[in-house]
Amino acid sequence: MTATPVTADVTEANAFARRIAGYKDRVERVLERALSLPDPGTDRLGEAMRYSVLGAGKRLRPTLVYLTGEALGAPLPQLDGPAAAVELIHVYSLVHDDLPAMDDDDLRRGRPTCHRAYDEATAILVGDALQALAFAVLAEESPSGPSAQLRLEMIRVLAAATGTSGMAGGQAVDLAAVGRKLPETAIEDMHRRKTGALIQGSVLLGALAAGVSGGAELAGLERFGADIGLAFQIQDDILDVEGDPAVLGKSTGADAAHAKPTYPSTVGLERARLRARELRDTAIGALAPLGHRSAALVQLANFIVNRAS
Amino acid sequence: MTATPVTADVTEANAFARRIAGYKDRVERVLERALSLPDPGTDRLGEAMRYSVLGAGKRLRPTLVYLTGEALGAPLPQLDGPAAAVELIHVYSLVHDDLPAMDDDDLRRGRPTCHRAYDEATAILVGDALQALAFAVLAEESPSGPSAQLRLEMIRVLAAATGTSGMAGGQAVDLAAVGRKLPETAIEDMHRRKTGALIQGSVLLGALAAGVSGGAELAGLERFGADIGLAFQIQDDILDVEGDPAVLGKSTGADAAHAKPTYPSTVGLERARLRARELRDTAIGALAPLGHRSAALVQLANFIVNRAS
């Protein structure tokens, strides 16, 4: 091994990190704009929505929209709406999942959860209003950008990722599974819905915003999204067991404390790590139809499985 | 007065009642279809969604979609999606409003509320999934029917009626108002958002499905929807004071028990009745651009203010 490739790797990794940071800043401004409409009389609700959405979070889902969209040639401004929409849906699900009747969590992203900082009723309304806002943002009039047909398709994708076949359905399975032992396939199905569906949806929204609405490229991206979505959740479960709380910004062991069946608790840490890498590999393999345009998505897939936070 | 006009009135009223009953049956079948997609692993969630949506309810909002759409020449099948969508949003709001952290109600439409029949976490997810389903239904692919542009406009209207500027915002104001005395204008603003926005949205969706997306007709319908929406809520408040529980199918006095400021509690029953009729009159006046096609909507406006349940 010589020094040159290592330097090149580091340079490449730094460039990728800068690119991701750029997307994060960009979607922050888009979210800020979407949440700044004045609504007299609902100040507390608006404030709680801003508290929940702004200033924290990895913004993985918007990053997937931007990376996929740019890989397929979409100009960045066309990706802003879909990027904000997937994050609004993600945050609504966090706010509702944290509620006392659900996971009953007090901390999120290092701060009190929405129902702790405000109250339960407000947190329920924050989630409800964020979901509505996500669809409003996707349906917004835009003189340029994807056709109305493509935007309707984006709304169908987002609604499917959000409802019973996706996130809400996955959370229902998750709640029903507390204290039970599930077979590996059932854990996978739960994760694919609860986390995977919206991650896959983010990839698909990026593709649709770039005008790619079918063919081998979309099929490949669909598979890619499903597999990195599941890999992401498995890595999340692994970090909950062996992660460093200081790096994660949250305490570990929450899944065990909640008696939630997870990937590592079901098949062991070793098999979980192996499965995450397997999924990364099939995800990357599915990008073949994109040729060299897949480079950034490959980097992201590696990042998802190797991340420490 | 001779007997003839009375008979004609009765015949006309019966025909209108049959028409309304027909819409109710029709949307029931559409909702049944929308809720019958099999979702392995989320049986309990799907069951709770069906429990909350099917078999009960006045279906006022779907009726408004059908009446408005038919008045403007839309074929019934084109109105099924919007009619189901507004009812799904309405039911989601009922399920969430009934939660312990909100109005803490045990009965709804004569049956245990969703969180009573199931549990709180399921009720939260039912509302979340119904909202997603509403947008999915509106965005559904349909070879015939309104253009993609018009369907995006419908999604914008529904999202606005649902979020902070509509229902969720109104509920936030409502919660903040418990135990307080509000001026009449503030009560009106709260009602216009909490109930009025979705009723107005139902009228607009009917118009958009008929291809009417601007001009004097749409402006008139916008005003009509806003005013009958508010009139409907005032009549609801009146019935909560002086209605017959046997006819209503629910106990009265709930607003007073919850210390909620209402129209009658703020301005008195007489002024409330007067305001409901005033609003009916301005609503009917706003239908002028529709000419004779406004007949059924005029009947509905009268029905809303005269109803005993």
Interface residues (C-beta under 8 A of the other chain):
Chain A: L37 D39 G41 T42 R44 L45 G46 M49 Y92 H96 L99 A101 M102 D119 E120 A121 T122 I124 L125 G127 D128 A129 Q131 A132 L133 F135 A136 L138 A139 E140 E141 S147 A148 Q149 R151 L152 I155 R156 L158 A159 A160 T162 G163 T164 S165 A168 G169 Q171 A172 V173 L175 A176 A186 D189 M190
Chain B: L37 D39 G41 T42 R44 L45 G46 M49 Y92 H96 L99 A101 M102 D119 E120 A121 T122 I124 L125 G127 D128 A129 Q131 A132 L133 F135 A136 L138 A139 E140 E141 S147 A148 Q149 R151 L152 I155 R156 L158 A159 A160 T162 G163 T164 S165 G166 A168 G169 Q171 A172 V173 L175 A176 A186 D189 M190 R193
